[in-house]
Amino acid sequence: MIEIQAADLTFRARLEIEAAPKTCARFLELLPYAERIIHVRWSGEGCWIPLGDTDLGLGFENATSYPAPGQFILYPGGFSETEILLAYGGVNFASKMGQLAGNHFLTITEGLDQLPALGRKVLWEGAQDIRFSKI
């Protein structure tokens, strides 16, 4: 399990180890991981962590363009910058280059009811701190 502190909210999530083993293994190497989360520009109701030119050495696995609320995807880079995206509502993952797909590797299992509040906070108040820890 992973604990996620985002703004003043707490979530718990499970790694999608069977569906995205390489992405999950690489993410676990980063923990504990702290960054800032911002609202998406093109994708809809989502927040993201831009990782720029970071090369995590990953390809595509369990990739989707339509993560459900509470699902995290990791885009390993290529047409757009590397990033982690959290859907809090309807998402069609895209960049200025067009539609993209990212690896669904983490799913919120506790605190789903708080996702709309996190989305509104990030949208209206700007970047928020986020921290991922293994529990």
DSSP file (Angstrom, degrees, kcal/mol; ACC not computed):
  #  RESIDUE AA STRUCTURE BP1 BP2  ACC     N-H-->O    O-->H-N    N-H-->O    O-->H-N    TCO  KAPPA ALPHA  PHI   PSI    X-CA   Y-CA   Z-CA
    1    1 A M              0   0    0      0, 0.0   134,-2.3     0, 0.0     2,-0.4   0.000 360.0 360.0 360.0 151.9    0.0    0.0    0.0
    2    2 A I  E     -AB  13 134A   0     11,-2.6    11,-2.5   132,-0.2     2,-0.5  -0.975 360.0-146.9-122.2 133.9    1.0    3.6   -0.6
    3    3 A E  E     -AB  12 133A   0    130,-3.3   130,-2.4    -2,-0.4     2,-0.5  -0.869  14.6-162.7 -99.4 136.7    0.0    6.6    1.5
    4    4 A I  E     -AB  11 132A   0      7,-2.8     7,-2.6    -2,-0.5     2,-0.6  -0.979   8.7-167.2-123.3 121.9   -0.5    9.8   -0.4
    5    5 A Q  E     +AB  10 131A   0    126,-2.6   126,-2.3    -2,-0.5     2,-0.5  -0.949  15.6 173.5-105.0 116.5   -0.6   13.2    1.3
    6    6 A A  E >   -AB   9 130A   0      3,-2.4     3,-2.5    -2,-0.6   124,-0.2  -0.978  61.6 -44.5-129.7 119.4   -1.9   15.8   -1.1
    7    7 A A  T 3  S-     0   0    0    122,-2.7   111,-0.0    -2,-0.5   120,-0.0  -0.463 123.7 -28.6  56.5-124.2   -2.5   19.3    0.1
    8    8 A D  T 3  S+     0   0    0     -2,-0.2     2,-0.3    -3,-0.1    -1,-0.3   0.084 121.6  96.7-105.8  22.6   -4.3   18.7    3.4
    9    9 A L  E <   -A    6   0A   0     -3,-2.5    -3,-2.4   105,-0.0     2,-0.4  -0.813  58.3-148.8-116.0 152.3   -5.9   15.4    2.3
   10   10 A T  E     +A    5   0A   0     -2,-0.3     2,-0.3    -5,-0.2    -5,-0.2  -0.971  17.2 175.8-123.7 136.2   -4.8   11.8    2.8
   11   11 A F  E     -A    4   0A   0     -7,-2.6    -7,-2.8    -2,-0.4     2,-0.4  -0.911  18.6-146.5-131.5 157.8   -5.3    8.9    0.5
   12   12 A R  E     -AC   3 110A   0     98,-1.9    97,-2.9    -2,-0.3    98,-1.9  -0.973  23.0-179.4-123.4 144.7   -4.3    5.2    0.4
   13   13 A A  E     -AC   2 108A   0    -11,-2.5   -11,-2.6    -2,-0.4     2,-0.4  -0.965  21.8-132.2-143.8 156.4   -3.6    3.4   -2.8
   14   14 A R  E     - C   0 107A   0     93,-2.5    93,-2.3    -2,-0.3     2,-0.3  -0.885  25.4-121.5-109.4 142.8   -2.6    0.0   -4.2
   15   15 A L  E     - C   0 106A   0     -2,-0.4     2,-1.3    91,-0.2    91,-0.3  -0.597  16.3-133.0 -76.3 141.3    0.1   -0.6   -6.7
   16   16 A E     >  +     0   0    0     89,-2.7     4,-2.6    -2,-0.3     8,-0.2  -0.519  44.1 159.7 -92.6  65.1   -1.0   -2.4   -9.9
   17   17 A I  T  4  +     0   0    0     -2,-1.3    -1,-0.2     1,-0.2     7,-0.1   0.856  67.0  48.3 -63.0 -40.8    1.9   -4.8   -9.7
   18   18 A E  T  4 S+     0   0    0     -3,-0.2    -1,-0.2     1,-0.2    -2,-0.1   0.887 119.2  38.3 -68.8 -37.5    0.4   -7.5  -12.0
   19   19 A A  T  4 S+     0   0    0      1,-0.2    -2,-0.2    -3,-0.1    -1,-0.2   0.792 134.5  19.3 -84.5 -29.5   -0.6   -5.1  -14.7
   20   20 A A     X  +     0   0    0     -4,-2.6     4,-2.5    85,-0.1     5,-0.2  -0.452  69.4 157.7-139.9  63.1    2.4   -2.8  -14.6
   21   21 A P  H  > S+     0   0    0      0, 0.0     4,-2.3     0, 0.0     5,-0.2   0.871  76.1  46.5 -61.8 -40.9    5.3   -4.6  -12.9
   22   22 A K  H  > S+     0   0    0      2,-0.2     4,-2.3     1,-0.2     5,-0.2   0.915 114.2  47.4 -69.5 -42.1    8.1   -2.5  -14.3
   23   23 A T  H  > S+     0   0    0      2,-0.2     4,-2.4     1,-0.2    -1,-0.2   0.922 113.8  48.0 -64.6 -43.8    6.4    0.9  -13.7
   24   24 A C  H  X S+     0   0    0     -4,-2.5     4,-2.5     2,-0.2    -2,-0.2   0.918 111.3  50.3 -63.2 -43.9    5.5   -0.2  -10.1
   25   25 A A  H  X S+     0   0    0     -4,-2.3     4,-1.3    -5,-0.2    -1,-0.2   0.917 112.7  46.6 -61.1 -43.8    9.1   -1.4   -9.4
   26   26 A R  H  X S+     0   0    0     -4,-2.3     4,-0.7     1,-0.2    -1,-0.2   0.902 111.7  51.2 -66.3 -40.6   10.6    1.9  -10.7
   27   27 A F  H >X S+     0   0    0     -4,-2.4     3,-1.2     1,-0.2     4,-0.7   0.907 105.8  55.3 -63.2 -42.0    8.1    4.0   -8.7
   28   28 A L  H >< S+     0   0    0     -4,-2.5     3,-0.8     1,-0.3    -1,-0.2   0.842 100.7  59.9 -60.4 -32.7    8.9    2.1   -5.5
   29   29 A E  H 3< S+     0   0    0     -4,-1.3    -1,-0.3     1,-0.2    -2,-0.2   0.765 102.3  54.0 -64.6 -24.9   12.6    3.0   -6.0
   30   30 A L  H << S+     0   0    0     -3,-1.2    -1,-0.2    -4,-0.7    -2,-0.2   0.658  89.9 151.0 -83.2 -17.2   11.6    6.7   -5.8
   31   31 A L    <<  +     0   0    0     -3,-0.8   102,-0.1    -4,-0.7     2,-0.1  -0.357  52.4  42.5 -74.9 147.2    9.8    6.4   -2.5
   32   32 A P  S    S+     0   0    0      0, 0.0     2,-0.5     0, 0.0   101,-0.2   0.583  87.3 177.1 -69.4 144.0    9.4    8.4   -0.4
   33   33 A Y  E     -D  132   0A   0     99,-2.1    99,-2.9    -2,-0.1     2,-0.4  -0.973  10.6-177.9-124.9 126.1    8.7   10.9   -3.2
   34   34 A A  E     +D  131   0A   0     -2,-0.5     2,-0.2    97,-0.2    97,-0.2  -0.975  20.1 130.2-126.0 138.7    7.7   14.5   -2.6
   35   35 A E  E     -D  130   0A   0     95,-2.5    95,-2.5    -2,-0.4     2,-0.4  -0.835  53.0 -85.5-159.3-168.2    6.8   17.0   -5.3
   36   36 A R  E     -D  129   0A   0     -2,-0.2     2,-0.4    93,-0.2    93,-0.2  -0.933  32.0-146.6-116.7 145.1    4.1   19.6   -6.3
   37   37 A I  E     -D  128   0A   0     91,-3.1    91,-2.1    -2,-0.4     2,-0.3  -0.923  16.9-174.5-114.0 136.7    1.0   18.7   -8.2
   38   38 A I  E     -E   48   0A   0     10,-2.7    10,-3.4    -2,-0.4     2,-0.2  -0.811  32.5 -89.9-125.9 165.7   -0.6   21.1  -10.6
   39   39 A H  E     -E   47   0A   0     83,-0.4     8,-0.3    -2,-0.3     6,-0.1  -0.506  47.2-107.5 -77.5 145.1   -3.8   21.0  -12.7
   40   40 A V        -     0   0    0      6,-2.3    -1,-0.1     4,-0.2     6,-0.1  -0.215  18.6-151.0 -66.3 160.9   -3.7   19.5  -16.2
   41   41 A R  S    S+     0   0    0     53,-0.2    -1,-0.1     2,-0.0    54,-0.1   0.801  85.5   7.9-100.9 -39.8   -3.9   21.8  -19.2
   42   42 A W  S    S+     0   0    0     52,-0.4    53,-0.1     1,-0.0    50,-0.1   0.593 111.0  74.6-119.1 -15.8   -5.5   19.6  -21.9
   43   43 A S  S    S-     0   0    0     51,-0.2    49,-2.3     1,-0.2     2,-0.5   0.565  86.9-125.0 -90.1 -10.5   -6.7   16.4  -20.3
   44   44 A G  E    S+ F   0  91A   0     47,-0.2     2,-1.4     2,-0.1    47,-0.2  -0.903  76.6  11.6 110.8-131.7   -9.8   17.4  -18.4
   45   45 A E  E    S+     0   0A   0     45,-2.8    43,-2.4    -2,-0.5    44,-1.7  -0.623  99.4 104.5 -93.8  79.8  -10.3   16.7  -14.7
   46   46 A G  E     - F   0  87A   0     -2,-1.4    -6,-2.3    41,-0.3     2,-0.3  -0.964  54.9-141.1-151.1 163.7   -6.9   15.7  -13.6
   47   47 A C  E     -EF  39  86A   0     39,-2.5    39,-3.3    -2,-0.3     2,-0.3  -0.935  23.9-164.8-126.6 151.6   -3.7   16.8  -11.8
   48   48 A W  E     -EF  38  85A   0    -10,-3.4   -10,-2.7    -2,-0.3    37,-0.2  -0.947  24.9-141.0-141.5 159.9   -0.2   16.1  -12.8
   49   49 A I  E     - F   0  84A   0     35,-3.0    35,-1.7    -2,-0.3     2,-0.3  -0.952  29.1-143.3-116.0 105.8    3.4   16.1  -11.7
   50   50 A P  E     - F   0  83A   0      0, 0.0    33,-0.2     0, 0.0   -14,-0.1  -0.540  20.1-179.7 -72.8 133.6    5.6   17.3  -14.6
   51   51 A L    >   -     0   0    0     31,-3.0     3,-2.0     1,-0.3    32,-0.2   0.262  21.1-157.1-116.0   8.2    8.9   15.4  -14.7
   52   52 A G  T 3   -     0   0    0     30,-0.5    30,-2.4     1,-0.3    -1,-0.3  -0.231  67.8 -12.2  58.3-131.6   10.4   17.1  -17.8
   53   53 A D  T 3  S+     0   0    0     28,-0.2    -1,-0.3    24,-0.1    28,-0.0   0.242  90.9 144.5 -89.0  12.6   13.1   15.2  -19.6
   54   54 A T    <   -     0   0    0     -3,-2.0     2,-0.7    28,-0.2    28,-0.1  -0.298  39.0-152.1 -55.6 128.1   13.4   12.6  -16.8
   55   55 A D        +     0   0    0      1,-0.1    -1,-0.1     2,-0.1    22,-0.1  -0.906  18.3 177.8-106.3 107.4   14.1    9.2  -18.3
   56   56 A L        -     0   0    0     -2,-0.7    -1,-0.1    20,-0.3     3,-0.1   0.414  48.3-116.3 -88.3   1.6   12.8    6.5  -16.0
   57   57 A G  S    S+     0   0    0      1,-0.2     2,-0.3    19,-0.2    -2,-0.1   0.811  70.3 134.8  70.5  30.1   13.9    3.7  -18.4
   58   58 A L        -     0   0    0     18,-0.2    -1,-0.2     1,-0.0     2,-0.1  -0.811  37.3-168.1-114.2 151.3   10.3    2.6  -18.9
   59   59 A G        -     0   0    0     -2,-0.3     2,-0.4    -3,-0.1    44,-0.1  -0.281  48.0 -58.5-109.1-156.5    8.2    1.7  -21.9
   60   60 A F        +     0   0    0     -2,-0.1     2,-0.3    15,-0.1    -1,-0.1  -0.759  56.6 154.9 -95.9 135.5    4.5    1.2  -22.1
   61   61 A E  S    S+     0   0    0     -2,-0.4    43,-0.2   -41,-0.1     3,-0.1  -0.940  72.6   1.1-153.8 137.1    2.6   -1.3  -20.0
   62   62 A N  S    S-     0   0    0     -2,-0.3    42,-2.2     1,-0.2     2,-0.1   0.873  90.8-179.3  53.8  39.2   -1.0   -1.3  -19.0
   63   63 A A  E     +G  103   0A   0     40,-0.2     2,-0.3    38,-0.1    40,-0.2  -0.432  11.0 170.4 -79.0 143.4   -1.3    2.0  -20.9
   64   64 A T  E     -G  102   0A   0     38,-2.4    38,-2.5    -2,-0.1    -3,-0.0  -0.986  34.2-157.9-146.0 153.5   -4.6    4.0  -21.1
   65   65 A S  S    S+     0   0    0     -2,-0.3    28,-3.1    36,-0.2    35,-0.1   0.465  93.3  55.6-101.1  -9.2   -5.7    7.4  -22.4
   66   66 A Y  S    S-     0   0    0     26,-0.2    -1,-0.2    24,-0.0    26,-0.1  -0.561  70.1-177.4-127.4  67.0   -8.8    7.3  -20.1
   67   67 A P        -     0   0    0      0, 0.0    24,-0.4     0, 0.0    22,-0.1  -0.408  25.6-125.7 -65.4 142.0   -7.8    6.8  -16.5
   68   68 A A    >   -     0   0    0      1,-0.2     3,-2.4    22,-0.1    19,-0.4  -0.436  44.3 -71.4 -80.3 159.5  -10.8    6.5  -14.1
   69   69 A P  T 3  S+     0   0    0      0, 0.0    19,-0.2     0, 0.0    -1,-0.2  -0.298 125.3  25.5 -53.0 129.6  -11.1    8.8  -11.1
   70   70 A G  T 3  S+     0   0    0     17,-3.2    38,-3.1     1,-0.3     2,-0.4   0.337  94.7 120.0  95.7  -5.1   -8.5    7.7   -8.5
   71   71 A Q  E <   -H  107   0A   0     -3,-2.4    16,-2.0    16,-0.2     2,-0.4  -0.790  49.1-153.2 -96.9 135.4   -6.1    6.1  -11.1
   72   72 A F  E     -HI 106  86A   0     34,-3.2    33,-1.6    -2,-0.4    34,-1.1  -0.865  11.8-170.1-100.0 136.9   -2.6    7.4  -11.5
   73   73 A I  E     -HI 104  85A   0     12,-2.5    12,-2.8    -2,-0.4     2,-0.5  -0.943  11.9-147.8-122.8 151.5   -0.8    6.9  -14.8
   74   74 A L  E     -HI 103  84A   0     29,-1.8    29,-2.9    -2,-0.3    10,-0.2  -0.976   4.6-155.6-119.2 120.2    2.8    7.5  -15.7
   75   75 A Y  E     - I   0  83A   0      8,-2.7     8,-1.8    -2,-0.5    27,-0.1  -0.860   7.9-153.6 -93.4 118.2    3.7    8.7  -19.1
   76   76 A P        -     0   0    0      0, 0.0   -20,-0.3     0, 0.0     6,-0.2   0.411  43.0-105.8 -77.9   5.1    7.3    7.6  -19.7
   77   77 A G  S    S+     0   0    0      4,-0.3     2,-0.4     6,-0.1     4,-0.2  -0.264  70.1 120.5  98.3 172.3    8.1   10.4  -22.2
   78   78 A G  S    S+     0   0    0      2,-1.0     4,-0.1    -3,-0.1     3,-0.0  -0.782  88.6  24.5 134.8 -90.9    8.5   10.5  -26.0
   79   79 A F  S    S+     0   0    0     -2,-0.4     2,-0.2     2,-0.1    21,-0.0   0.762 136.0  14.6 -79.0 -25.7    6.1   12.9  -27.7
   80   80 A S  S    S-     0   0    0      1,-0.1    -2,-1.0    15,-0.0     3,-0.1  -0.764 102.8 -67.4-136.2 179.1    5.6   15.0  -24.5
   81   81 A E        -     0   0    0     -2,-0.2    -4,-0.3    -4,-0.2   -28,-0.2  -0.324  57.2 -93.1 -73.9 157.2    7.4   15.3  -21.3
   82   82 A T        +     0   0    0    -30,-2.4   -31,-3.0    -6,-0.2   -30,-0.5  -0.410  60.9 157.9 -63.5 140.9    7.6   12.6  -18.7
   83   83 A E  E     -FI  50  75A   0     -8,-1.8    -8,-2.7   -33,-0.2     2,-0.4  -0.995  42.7-131.2-161.8 161.7    4.8   12.9  -16.1
   84   84 A I  E     -FI  49  74A   0    -35,-1.7   -35,-3.0    -2,-0.3     2,-0.4  -0.985  29.9-166.9-115.8 131.9    2.6   11.4  -13.5
   85   85 A L  E     -FI  48  73A   0    -12,-2.8   -12,-2.5    -2,-0.4     2,-0.5  -0.964  11.2-161.3-125.0 137.8   -1.2   12.1  -13.8
   86   86 A L  E     -FI  47  72A   0    -39,-3.3   -39,-2.5    -2,-0.4     2,-0.5  -0.979  14.4-144.5-115.1 123.4   -4.0   11.6  -11.3
   87   87 A A  E     +F   46   0A   0    -16,-2.0   -17,-3.2    -2,-0.5   -41,-0.3  -0.745  24.4 169.7 -84.2 129.5   -7.6   11.6  -12.6
   88   88 A Y  E    S-     0   0A   0    -43,-2.4     2,-0.2    -2,-0.5   -42,-0.2   0.445  75.2 -11.8-112.2  -6.1  -10.1   13.1  -10.2
   89   89 A G  E    S-     0   0A   0    -44,-1.7     2,-0.3   -22,-0.1   -19,-0.1  -0.677 117.8 -10.3-157.9-147.6  -12.9   13.1  -12.8
   90   90 A G  E     -     0   0A   0     -2,-0.2   -45,-2.8    -3,-0.1     2,-0.4  -0.496  65.8-179.3 -69.4 126.7  -13.2   12.6  -16.6
   91   91 A V  E     -F   44   0A   0    -24,-0.4     2,-0.4    -2,-0.3   -47,-0.2  -0.993  27.1-178.4-132.4 135.1   -9.8   12.5  -18.3
   92   92 A N        -     0   0    0    -49,-2.3   -26,-0.2    -2,-0.4     2,-0.0  -0.882  39.2-132.1-123.4  94.5   -8.8   12.1  -21.9
   93   93 A F        +     0   0    0    -28,-3.1     7,-2.5    -2,-0.4     2,-0.3  -0.239  47.3 140.2 -59.7 121.5   -5.0   12.1  -21.5
   94   94 A A  E     -J   99   0B   0      5,-0.3   -52,-0.4    -2,-0.0   -51,-0.2  -0.953  33.2-159.9-154.1 167.8   -3.4   14.5  -24.0
   95   95 A S  E >   -J   98   0B   0      3,-2.3     3,-1.8    -2,-0.3   -15,-0.0  -0.767  54.2 -79.8-137.2-175.4   -0.8   17.2  -24.6
   96   96 A K  T 3  S+     0   0    0      1,-0.3     3,-0.1    -2,-0.2   -16,-0.0   0.693 131.1  60.3 -65.1 -14.7   -0.3   19.9  -27.2
   97   97 A M  T 3  S-     0   0    0      1,-0.3     2,-0.3   -18,-0.0    -1,-0.3   0.600 119.2-105.1 -83.8 -13.2    0.9   17.0  -29.5
   98   98 A G  E <   -J   95   0B   0     -3,-1.8    -3,-2.3   -19,-0.0    -1,-0.3  -0.800  68.5  -1.4 120.9-165.6   -2.4   15.2  -29.2
   99   99 A Q  E     -J   94   0B   0     -2,-0.3    -5,-0.3    -5,-0.2     2,-0.2  -0.319  62.6-176.6 -66.4 141.1   -3.8   12.2  -27.4
  100  100 A L        -     0   0    0     -7,-2.5     2,-0.4   -35,-0.1    -7,-0.1  -0.770  16.9-139.4-126.8 171.9   -1.3   10.2  -25.2
  101  101 A A        -     0   0    0     -2,-0.2     2,-0.3   -36,-0.1   -36,-0.2  -0.994  16.4-167.5-134.1 143.2   -1.4    7.0  -23.2
  102  102 A G  E     -G   64   0A   0    -38,-2.5   -38,-2.4    -2,-0.4     2,-0.6  -0.892  31.9 -95.3-129.1 160.2    0.2    6.4  -19.8
  103  103 A N  E     -GH  63  74A   0    -29,-2.9   -29,-1.8    -2,-0.3     2,-0.7  -0.630  30.8-139.8 -78.6 114.9    0.9    3.4  -17.6
  104  104 A H  E     + H   0  73A   0    -42,-2.2   -31,-0.2    -2,-0.6     3,-0.1  -0.669  44.7 147.1 -74.1 112.8   -1.8    2.8  -15.0
  105  105 A F  E     +     0   0A   0    -33,-1.6   -89,-2.7    -2,-0.7     2,-0.3   0.509  52.5  41.5-127.6 -11.0    0.3    1.8  -12.0
  106  106 A L  E     -CH  15  72A   0    -34,-1.1   -34,-3.2   -91,-0.3     2,-0.4  -0.997  56.0-168.7-148.1 135.4   -1.5    3.1   -8.9
  107  107 A T  E     -CH  14  71A   0    -93,-2.3   -93,-2.5    -2,-0.3     2,-0.2  -0.989  24.4-125.5-131.5 125.8   -5.2    3.2   -7.8
  108  108 A I  E     +C   13   0A   0    -38,-3.1   -95,-0.3    -2,-0.4     3,-0.1  -0.508  30.3 171.1 -67.9 130.4   -6.6    5.1   -4.8
  109  109 A T  E     +     0   0A   0    -97,-2.9     2,-0.4     1,-0.3   -96,-0.2   0.586  66.0  41.9-114.6 -20.7   -8.6    2.7   -2.6
  110  110 A E  E    S+C   12   0A   0    -98,-1.9   -98,-1.9     1,-0.1    -1,-0.3  -0.996 111.5  26.2-132.2 128.5   -9.3    5.0    0.4
  111  111 A G    >   +     0   0    0     -2,-0.4     3,-2.3  -100,-0.2     4,-0.4   0.544  65.5 139.3 101.7  10.3  -10.3    8.6    0.2
  112  112 A L  G >   +     0   0    0      1,-0.3     3,-1.5     2,-0.2    -2,-0.1   0.838  69.0  64.0 -54.9 -33.2  -11.9    8.6   -3.3
  113  113 A D  G 3  S+     0   0    0      1,-0.3     4,-0.3     2,-0.1    -1,-0.3   0.682  98.0  56.9 -65.5 -16.1  -14.6   10.9   -1.9
  114  114 A Q  G <> S+     0   0    0     -3,-2.3     4,-2.0     1,-0.2    -1,-0.3   0.543  80.3  91.2 -90.2  -8.9  -12.0   13.5   -1.4
  115  115 A L  H <> S+     0   0    0     -3,-1.5     4,-2.7    -4,-0.4     5,-0.2   0.900  83.0  51.8 -58.8 -45.5  -10.8   13.6   -5.0
  116  116 A P  H  > S+     0   0    0      0, 0.0     4,-2.5     0, 0.0    -1,-0.2   0.897 109.7  51.5 -59.2 -36.9  -13.2   16.4   -6.2
  117  117 A A  H  > S+     0   0    0     -4,-0.3     4,-2.3    -3,-0.2    -2,-0.2   0.902 110.2  48.5 -65.1 -40.4  -12.0   18.6   -3.3
  118  118 A L  H  X S+     0   0    0     -4,-2.0     4,-2.6     2,-0.2     5,-0.2   0.937 111.3  50.4 -64.3 -45.2   -8.3   18.0   -4.3
  119  119 A G  H  X S+     0   0    0     -4,-2.7     4,-2.5     1,-0.2    -2,-0.2   0.924 112.1  46.6 -58.7 -46.0   -9.1   18.8   -7.9
  120  120 A R  H  X S+     0   0    0     -4,-2.5     4,-2.9     2,-0.2     5,-0.4   0.909 111.9  51.6 -62.7 -41.8  -10.9   22.1   -7.0
  121  121 A K  H  X S+     0   0    0     -4,-2.3     4,-2.6     1,-0.2     5,-0.4   0.932 113.1  43.7 -61.8 -46.4   -8.1   23.1   -4.6
  122  122 A V  H  X S+     0   0    0     -4,-2.6     4,-1.1     3,-0.2   -83,-0.4   0.900 116.4  48.2 -66.4 -40.1   -5.4   22.5   -7.3
  123  123 A L  H  < S+     0   0    0     -4,-2.5    -2,-0.2    -5,-0.2    -1,-0.2   0.938 124.5  27.7 -65.2 -47.6   -7.5   24.3   -9.9
  124  124 A W  H  < S+     0   0    0     -4,-2.9    -2,-0.2    -5,-0.2    -3,-0.2   0.713 131.0  34.2 -93.4 -22.3   -8.4   27.4   -7.9
  125  125 A E  H  < S-     0   0    0     -4,-2.6    -3,-0.2    -5,-0.4    -2,-0.2   0.518 101.6-132.1-111.6  -8.1   -5.5   27.7   -5.4
  126  126 A G     <  +     0   0    0     -4,-1.1    -1,-0.3    -5,-0.4    -2,-0.1  -0.420  58.2  10.7  92.4-166.8   -2.6   26.4   -7.6
  127  127 A A        -     0   0    0     -2,-0.1     2,-0.3    -4,-0.1   -89,-0.2  -0.111  64.2-165.3 -53.8 139.9    0.2   23.9   -7.1
  128  128 A Q  E     - D   0  37A   0    -91,-2.1   -91,-3.1  -121,-0.0     2,-0.1  -0.932  24.5-103.6-127.3 150.2   -0.1   21.8   -3.9
  129  129 A D  E     - D   0  36A   0     -2,-0.3  -122,-2.7   -93,-0.2     2,-0.3  -0.452  37.0-173.5 -69.0 144.2    2.5   19.6   -2.2
  130  130 A I  E     -BD   6  35A   0    -95,-2.5   -95,-2.5  -124,-0.2     2,-0.4  -0.997   5.1-173.5-140.5 140.6    2.1   15.9   -2.7
  131  131 A R  E     -BD   5  34A   0   -126,-2.3  -126,-2.6    -2,-0.3     2,-0.5  -0.998   8.3-159.3-139.0 132.4    4.0   13.1   -1.0
  132  132 A F  E     +BD   4  33A   0    -99,-2.9   -99,-2.1    -2,-0.4     2,-0.3  -0.939  17.5 173.1-111.0 130.4    4.0    9.3   -1.6
  133  133 A S  E     -B    3   0A   0   -130,-2.4  -130,-3.3    -2,-0.5     2,-0.3  -0.990  32.1-119.5-136.9 144.9    5.2    6.9    1.1
  134  134 A K  E      B    2   0A   0     -2,-0.3  -132,-0.2  -132,-0.2    -2,-0.0  -0.670 360.0 360.0 -80.6 136.4    5.1    3.1    1.3
  135  135 A I              0   0    0   -134,-2.3  -133,-0.2    -2,-0.3    -1,-0.1   0.348 360.0 360.0-124.1 360.0    3.1    1.8    4.3
